[in-house]
């Protein structure tokens, strides 16, 4: 079966599934061994008792040896699987020798399913079916008389080997797909986070240099042009960024009111806060503060560095609400959509994307009166 997944991911997932399946098989091996020993002791119908009980002893030794061997993935070699199956076949062939030509039940009995399922786990439905065909054929050919129950037993062997093999193969593929999806999700989340960080810092500075350079003219204009080129190149890099590792965040808490209050150092910015602290998870505090800072940066960039802005924080118990307002010319209709298409991710990612990740909502009201953002984030603060 073709598998488009990376081989490294597939191998790790396959080993994880095999480990669990072989642990379950180890328990099954002990159960069927106990049954085989008990049924042979109860019947005790060996024509050659020494040879018969030697076969039983070999089964006991190999059962615990195989459990130890299969416990380590690096020891699940083809030679071990072949030896496991060969031993089961050999015990079936020895049955008419130690019990006589007209035996009713084989010496290994259900013990042979250990080798059968090992092939299914390791090699999928093809391996399970091949092992089942071999064991079934040897079981029938070793008998002088084949009864109806013998055909039924062979049918169950074929069914069990193919179905267990198919299920194991499916589990391996599902585990590989899950691992790949988790890696892609982590990479996508990290790309979004990095885009926000870059927008809040480097892109804002480059945009400011470009604007001021154009205003000043001369050598500064050339510097502004170069800054504009680098800004566009960096935006393209953000859009095309490949997968990167995601970093964990610490489950601490912080004071949202204090964090937003620190933004009051911007000229002409008034910040209204509730009395006392507003405790939120630390990551929520960081993200909400970054959202408000991005809004204030946009006021400075699009309205003016000294343009007034107002920030209001309300603690509503099960949620917090933050609003940021200015008295600028407003945002023209369709401008945000065009900016997102061109890769300018300021509003889409640095503002709305952060709020979405926190499980909150953001509302934009813009017109000739100015622009107002309203952000509502659940108190639990986790997406």
NULOSE-617045 format. One record per atom (N, C-alpha, C): x, y, z; residue in three letters. Coordinates in steps of 0.1 Angstrom, whole numbers, plus 5000, padded with zeros to 4 digits. Example, Ala and Ser with C-alpha at 12.3 -4.5 7.8 and 13.67 -1.06 7.14 Angstrom:
2
513249435078ALA512349555078ALA513249675078ALA512849785071SER513749895071SER512950005079SER
***
This chain:
383
500849885000UNK500050005000UNK500950125000UNK500650224991UNK501450344990UNK501150435002UNK502250495007UNK502050585019UNK502750715016UNK502050825015UNK502750955011UNK503451015023UNK503350955035UNK503851015047UNK505350995048UNK506051095054UNK507551075055UNK507950945062UNK508950885058UNK509350755063UNK509750765078UNK510350875082UNK510650885096UNK509450885105UNK508450965101UNK507250965109UNK506550825109UNK506550765097UNK505850635096UNK506550535105UNK507950535105UNK508650435113UNK508450455128UNK508450585133UNK508150605147UNK506750565151UNK505850595143UNK504450555146UNK504250405146UNK504950335136UNK504850195135UNK505450125147UNK506550175151UNK507250115163UNK506350125175UNK505650245177UNK504850265188UNK503650175188UNK503050155177UNK501950055176UNK502349915178UNK503549875172UNK504049745174UNK504349715189UNK504949815195UNK505249795210UNK504049755218UNK502949825215UNK501749795223UNK501149655219UNK501149625206UNK500649495201UNK501449375206UNK502849395206UNK503649285211UNK503549265226UNK503249375233UNK502949355248UNK501749275250UNK500649305242UNK499449225243UNK499649075239UNK500449065228UNK500748925223UNK501548845234UNK502348915242UNK503148845252UNK502148785262UNK501148855266UNK500148795275UNK499448685269UNK499048695256UNK498348585249UNK499248465248UNK500448485246UNK501348365245UNK501348285258UNK501448355269UNK501448285282UNK500048205284UNK498948265280UNK497648205281UNK497548075273UNK497948085260UNK497847965251UNK498847865255UNK500047905261UNK500947805266UNK500347725277UNK499747805287UNK499147735298UNK498047635294UNK497347675284UNK496247585278UNK496947465272UNK497947485264UNK498647365257UNK499247275267UNK499847325278UNK500447235288UNK499347155295UNK498347235299UNK497247165306UNK496547055298UNK496247085286UNK495546985278UNK496346865275UNK497646885273UNK498546775270UNK498746685283UNK498746755295UNK498846685307UNK497546605310UNK496446665307UNK495146595309UNK494946475300UNK495346485287UNK495146375278UNK496246275280UNK497446325281UNK498646235282UNK498646115273UNK498346145260UNK498246035250UNK499346025241UNK500546045246UNK501746035238UNK502145895236UNK502445845224UNK503045715221UNK504545715225UNK505145835225UNK506545855229UNK506545965239UNK506345935251UNK506146045262UNK507446135263UNK508646075262UNK509746165263UNK509846265252UNK509646215240UNK509646315229UNK508446415230UNK507246365234UNK506146455236UNK506346565246UNK506846525257UNK507146625268UNK508346715265UNK509246665256UNK510346745252UNK509746865243UNK508746825234UNK508146925226UNK507447035235UNK506746985245UNK506147085254UNK507147175261UNK508247115265UNK509347195271UNK509947295262UNK510047255249UNK510547355239UNK509547475238UNK508247445238UNK507247545238UNK507347645249UNK507547585261UNK507747675273UNK508947765272UNK510047705268UNK511347785267UNK511147895256UNK510547855244UNK510447955234UNK509448065237UNK508448035244UNK507448135248UNK508048245255UNK508848215266UNK509448325274UNK510648385267UNK511348315258UNK512448365250UNK511848465240UNK510748425233UNK510148515223UNK509648645229UNK509048635241UNK508548755248UNK509648855250UNK510848805255UNK511948885257UNK512548945244UNK512548865234UNK513148905221UNK512249015215UNK510948995214UNK510049085208UNK509849215216UNK510249215228UNK510049335236UNK510949455231UNK512049425224UNK512949525219UNK512749545204UNK512349655199UNK512049675185UNK513249635176UNK514449665180UNK515649625172UNK515849475171UNK515249395179UNK515449255178UNK514249185170UNK513349265165UNK512249205157UNK512749185142UNK513749105141UNK514349085128UNK513648975120UNK513748975107UNK513148865099UNK513548725103UNK514748705106UNK515248575111UNK514448525123UNK514148615132UNK513448585144UNK512048545141UNK511348615132UNK510048585128UNK509948445121UNK510948425112UNK511048295105UNK511248185115UNK512148195125UNK512348095135UNK511148065143UNK510348175146UNK509148155154UNK508148075146UNK507948105134UNK507048035125UNK507547895122UNK508847875120UNK509347745117UNK509147645129UNK509247705141UNK509047625153UNK507647575154UNK506747665151UNK505247625152UNK505047515141UNK505547535129UNK505447435119UNK506047305123UNK507247305128UNK507947185132UNK507147105143UNK506547175153UNK505747105163UNK504547035157UNK503947105147UNK502747045140UNK503246915133UNK504446925126UNK504846805119UNK505346685128UNK505746725140UNK506146625150UNK505046555157UNK503846615156UNK502646555163UNK502346415159UNK502346375146UNK502046235143UNK503146135148UNK504346195150UNK505546115154UNK505346075169UNK505046175177UNK505046155192UNK503646105196UNK502546135189UNK501246085193UNK500745965185UNK501345945173UNK500845835165UNK500045895153UNK499945805143UNK499345855130UNK497945895132UNK497145835141UNK495745865142UNK495445965154UNK496346065155UNK496146165166UNK494846245163UNK494346295174UNK493146385173UNK493446535174UNK494346565183UNK494746705185UNK496246715184UNK496746825179UNK498146845177UNK498746885191UNK500046865192UNK500846895204UNK500747045208UNK501047135198UNK501047275202UNK499647335204UNK498647265198UNK497247315200UNK497247465196UNK496547555204UNK496447695201UNK497747775202UNK498747705207UNK500047775209UNK500547835196UNK500247785185UNK500747825172UNK500247975168UNK499248015175UNK498748155172UNK499748265176UNK500648225185UNK501648325188UNK502548365176UNK503048265169UNK503748295157UNK502948365146UNK501648315145UNK500748365135UNK500548515137UNK500148555149UNK499948695152UNK501148785152UNK502348725155UNK503548795154UNK503848845139UNK503548755130UNK503648785116UNK502648885112UNK501448875117UNK500448975113UNK500749115119UNK501349125131UNK501649255137UNK502849315130UNK503849235126UNK505049285120UNK504849315105UNK504149225098UNK504149245083UNK502749275078UNK501749305087UNK500449335082UNK499649225077UNK498549255069UNK497649145065UNK498349045055UNK499349085048UNK500048995039UNK500848895047UNK501548945057UNK502348855066UNK501448755074UNK500348815079UNK499448725087UNK498748625078UNK498448665066UNK497748565057UNK498748455052UNK500048495050UNK501048395045UNK501248295057UNK501448345069UNK501648255080UNK500448165082UNK499248215081UNK498048135083UNK497948025073UNK498248065060UNK498247955049UNK499147845052UNK500447885056UNK501447785059UNK501047695071UNK500547755082UNK500147675093UNK498947585091UNK498047645083UNK496747565080UNK497047445071UNK497947475061UNK498247365052UNK499047255059UNK500047285068UNK500747185075UNK499847115085UNK498947185091UNK498047115100UNK497147005093UNK496647045082UNK495846945074UNK496646835068UNK497846865063UNK498646765057UNK499246665066UNK499346705079UNK499946615089UNK498946515094UNK497746525090UNK496646435096UNK496346325086UNK496146205091UNK495746095082UNK494246105078UNK493446165087UNK492046185084UNK491646335088UNK491146405079UNK490746545082UNK489246555085UNK488846595097UNK487446605101UNK486946745098UNK485646755099UNK485046885097UNK485546995106UNK485846965119UNK486347065128UNK487747105124UNK488447025117UNK489847065113UNK489747165103UNK488847155093UNK488647265083UNK488147395090UNK487347385100UNK486847495107UNK488047565114UNK488947485120UNK490047545127UNK491047625117UNK491247565106UNK492047625095UNK491447755091UNK490047755089UNK489347875085UNK489547985095UNK489447955108UNK489648055119UNK491148105119UNK492048015116UNK493448065115UNK493648165104UNK493048135092UNK493148225081UNK492548355084UNK491348345090UNK490548475093UNK491348555103UNK491848485114UNK492548565124UNK493848625119UNK494648555111UNK495948605107UNK495748725098UNK494748715088UNK494548825079UNK493948945086UNK492948925094UNK492249035101UNK493149115111UNK493849035119UNK494849095129UNK495849175121UNK496349115110UNK497349185102UNK496849315096UNK495649305091UNK495049425085UNK494849535096UNK494349495107UNK494049595118UNK495449665123UNK496449585124UNK497749635128UNK498249735118UNK498149695105UNK498649785094UNK497849915094UNK496549905096UNK495750025097UNK496050115108UNK496350055120UNK496750135132UNK498050205130UNK498950145123UNK500250205120UNK500050325111UNK499250315101UNK499050425092UNK498250535099UNK497250505107UNK496550605114UNK497450685124UNK498350605131UNK499250675140UNK500250765132UNK500650725121UNK501550805113UNK500850935108UNK499650925104UNK498851035099UNK498651135111UNK498351075123UNK498151165135UNK499451235138UNK500551175138UNK501851235141UNK502151345131UNK501851325118UNK502151425108UNK501151545110UNK499951515113UNK498951625115UNK499351715127UNK499851645138UNK500251725149UNK501451815146UNK502451755139UNK503651835135UNK503251955126UNK502351935117UNK501952035108UNK501152145116UNK500352105125UNK499552205134UNK500552285142UNK501552215148UNK502552295156UNK503352385147UNK503652345135UNK504452435126UNK503552555122UNK502252525119UNK501452635115UNK501252735127UNK501052685139UNK500952775150UNK502152855153UNK503352795151UNK504552875152UNK504752975142UNK504352945129UNK504453045119UNK503653165122UNK502453145127UNK501553255130UNK502153335142UNK502753265152UNK503353335163UNK504453425158UNK505353365150UNK506453445145UNK506053565136UNK504953545128UNK504553655120UNK504053765129UNK503353735140UNK502953835149UNK504153915155UNK505153835160UNK506253895166UNK506953985156UNK507153945144UNK507854025134UNK507054145131UNK505754135130UNK504854255127UNK504954355138UNK504954305150UNK504954395162UNK506254475163UNK507354415157UNK508654485159UNK509254525146UNK509854435139UNK510654465127UNK509854535116UNK508654485113UNK507854535102UNK507454685105UNK507054705118UNK506654835122UNK507754935120UNK508954895124UNK510154985123UNK510455015108UNK510454905100UNK510754925086UNK509755015079UNK508455005083UNK507455085077UNK507655235081UNK508055255094UNK508255385099UNK509455455091UNK510555375090UNK511755425083UNK511355465068UNK510555375062UNK510155405048UNK509355535047UNK508455555056UNK507555675056UNK508355795059UNK509255795069UNK509955905073UNK511055945063UNK511655835057UNK512655865047UNK512055935035UNK510855895031UNK510155965019UNK509856105023UNK509456135035UNK509156265039UNK510456355039UNK511556305044UNK512756385045UNK513456405032UNK513356305023UNK513956325010UNK515456305010UNK516156324999UNK517656304998UNK518056165001UNK519256155008UNK519756025012UNK518755945020UNK517956015028UNK516955945037UNK515955885028UNK515655945016UNK514655875007UNK515155745002UNK516455734999UNK516955614994UNK516955505006UNK517255555018UNK517155465029UNK515755415031UNK514755505029UNK513355465031UNK513055365020UNK513555385008UNK513255284997UNK513755155000UNK515055145005UNK515655015009UNK514854955020UNK514355035030UNK513554975041UNK512254915036UNK511654985026UNK510454935020UNK510654805013UNK511854795006UNK512154664999UNK512254555009UNK512954585020UNK513254475030UNK511854445037UNK511054535039UNK509754505045UNK508954405036UNK508954435023UNK508254345014UNK508854205014UNK510254205014UNK510954075014UNK510553995027UNK510554065038UNK510253995051UNK508853945051UNK507954025045UNK506553975045UNK506353855036UNK507153845025UNK507153725017UNK507753615024UNK508753635032UNK509353525039UNK508353475050UNK507653555056UNK506653515066UNK505553425059UNK505153465047UNK504153385040UNK504653245035UNK505953235032UNK506453115027UNK507253035037UNK507153075049UNK508053005060UNK507652865061UNK508652775062UNK508452635063UNK508152595077UNK508052465080UNK507752415094UNK508952445103UNK508552485115UNK509452505126UNK508952445139UNK509752435149UNK509352375161UNK508452475169UNK507552415177UNK506652495185UNK507252495199UNK507252615206UNK507752625220UNK506652625230UNK506852545241UNK505852545252UNK505752675259UNK504652695266UNK504452815274UNK504252775288UNK504652855297UNK504552825311UNK503152855316UNK502552765324UNK501152785329UNK501152885342UNK501653005340UNK501653105351UNK500453205349UNK500353295359UNK499353395358UNK499953535359UNK499253635354UNK499753775354UNK498553875356UNK498953995358UNK497954105360UNK497754175347UNK496654165341UNK496354225328UNK496254375330UNK495754425341UNK495554565343UNK496954635344UNK497954575351UNK499254625352UNK499954625338UNK499754525331UNK500354515318UNK499854615308UNK498554645308UNK497954745299UNK498354885304UNK498454895318UNK498755025323UNK500155075319UNK501054975316UNK502455015312UNK502455075298UNK501355055290UNK501255115277UNK500955255277UNK500655315289UNK500255455289UNK501455545287UNK502655495285UNK503755575282UNK503655645268UNK502855585260UNK502655645247UNK501955785248UNK502455885241UNK501856015242UNK500456015238UNK499656095245UNK498156115242UNK497355985243UNK497855895252UNK497055775254UNK496455765268UNK495155755269UNK494555745282UNK494055605284UNK494355545295UNK494055405298UNK493255405311UNK491955345310UNK491055335321UNK491055185326UNK491455165338UNK491555035344UNK490655015356UNK490154895359UNK489354865371UNK490254875383UNK489654895395UNK490354905407UNK490854765410UNK492054745415UNK492654615418UNK493254545406UNK493654425408UNK494254345398UNK493254265389UNK493654235377UNK492854145369UNK493754025365UNK493553925373UNK494453805371UNK493953725359UNK494953695351UNK494653605339UNK495853515337UNK495753405329UNK496953325326UNK497953415319UNK499253395322UNK500353475318UNK500353485302UNK500053375296UNK500153385281UNK498953475276UNK497853475282UNK496753555278UNK497053705280UNK497753735292UNK498153865294UNK499153915283UNK500053835280UNK501053865270UNK500353895256UNK499453805252UNK498753815239UNK497853935239UNK497053955249UNK496154075249UNK496954205250UNK498054215257UNK498854335257UNK499454355243UNK499854255237UNK500454265223UNK499354315213UNK498054265215UNK496954315207UNK496754465208UNK496754515221UNK496454655224UNK497654735218UNK498854685220UNK500054755215UNK499954775200UNK499554665193UNK499454665179UNK498454775174UNK497354785182UNK496354885179UNK496855025180UNK497655045191UNK498255175194UNK499255205183UNK500055105179UNK501055125168UNK500355175155UNK499155115153UNK498455145141UNK497955295142UNK497555335154UNK497155475156UNK498355565152UNK499455535158UNK500655625155UNK501055625140UNK500855505134UNK501355495120UNK500355565110UNK499055535113UNK498055585103UNK497355715106UNK497355745119UNK496655865123UNK497655975127UNK498755935134UNK499756035138UNK500355995151UNK501656025153UNK502355985165UNK501856045177UNK501256165176UNK500656235188UNK499156225188UNK498556145180UNK497156135179UNK496556065192UNK495456125198UNK494956065210UNK494355925208UNK494455845218UNK493855705218UNK493355675232UNK492355595233UNK491755555246UNK491755405247UNK492155355259UNK492055215261UNK491255185274UNK490255095273UNK489355075284UNK489354925287UNK489654885300UNK489654745304UNK488554725314UNK487654625311UNK486554595320UNK486654445324UNK486554425337UNK486554285342UNK485054245345UNK484554155337UNK483154125337UNK482953985344UNK483853945352UNK483753815359UNK484153695351UNK483253645342UNK483553525334UNK484353565322UNK484553695320UNK485253735308UNK485853885310UNK486753915302UNK487354055302UNK487054115288UNK486854245289UNK486554325277UNK487554435276UNK488254455264UNK489154555262UNK488754635249UNK488754765251UNK488354845239UNK489554945236UNK489854965224UNK490855065220UNK490155155209UNK490255285212UNK489555385203UNK490455495199UNK490255545187UNK490955675183UNK489955755175UNK490455875171UNK489555975164UNK490155995150UNK490755895144UNK491255915131UNK490255905120UNK490655905107UNK489755905096UNK489055775094UNK489355665102UNK488755535100UNK489455455090UNK488955325088UNK489555235079UNK488655215067UNK489155255055UNK488355245043UNK487755095041UNK486655085036UNK485954955033UNK486854875024UNK487154745027UNK487854655018UNK489354665020UNK489854765028UNK491254785030UNK491954665037UNK491254615047UNK491854505055UNK491854375046UNK490854355038UNK490854235030UNK492054235019UNK492254355014UNK493354375004UNK494654355011UNK494754405023UNK496054395030UNK496354245033UNK495354165037UNK495554025039UNK496053955027UNK495353985015UNK495753925003UNK497153954999UNK497654075002UNK498954114998UNK500054065008UNK499553995019UNK500553945029UNK500754035040UNK500054145041UNK500154245052UNK499254195064UNK499954115073UNK499154045083UNK498954115096UNK499054245096UNK498954315109UNK497654295116UNK496554325109UNK495254305116UNK494854155116UNK495054085105UNK494553945105UNK495253865115UNK496553875117UNK497253785126UNK497653855139UNK498253975138UNK498754035151UNK497554085160UNK496354105154UNK495254145162UNK494154035163UNK493454015152UNK492353915152UNK492853775155UNK493953735149UNK494453605151UNK494753565165UNK495353665172UNK495653645187UNK494353625194UNK493353705192UNK492053695199UNK491453565196UNK491453515184UNK490853385180UNK491553275188UNK492853275189UNK493553175196UNK493253165210UNK492853285216UNK492453285230UNK490953245232UNK490253215221UNK488853175222UNK487953295224UNK488453415221UNK487653535222UNK487053585209UNK486553705210UNK485953775198UNK486553915197UNK486653955184UNK487054095182UNK486054165173UNK485654285176UNK484654365168UNK485354495164UNK485154535152UNK485754655146UNK484554745142UNK484654875147UNK483654975143UNK484455095138UNK484355125125UNK485255225120UNK484455315110UNK484755445110UNK484055535102UNK484755675103UNK483955775099UNK484555915099UNK484755955113UNK484155895123UNK484255935137UNK485555875143UNK486155785136UNK487355715141UNK487255565140UNK488055495148UNK488155355148UNK488055305163UNK487255195165UNK487155135178UNK487254985177UNK488154925184UNK488254785185UNK487654735199UNK486954635199UNK486454575211UNK486754425212UNK487554385222UNK488054245223UNK487354185236UNK486754075234UNK486153995246UNK486853865246UNK487453835258UNK488153705260UNK487553635272UNK487253505271UNK486753435283UNK487753435294UNK487253435307UNK488053445318UNK489053325319UNK488653205315UNK489553095315UNK490753125307UNK490553205296UNK491653255288UNK492353155280UNK491753035277UNK492452925270UNK491652895258UNK492352885246UNK491652845234UNK491352695235UNK
***
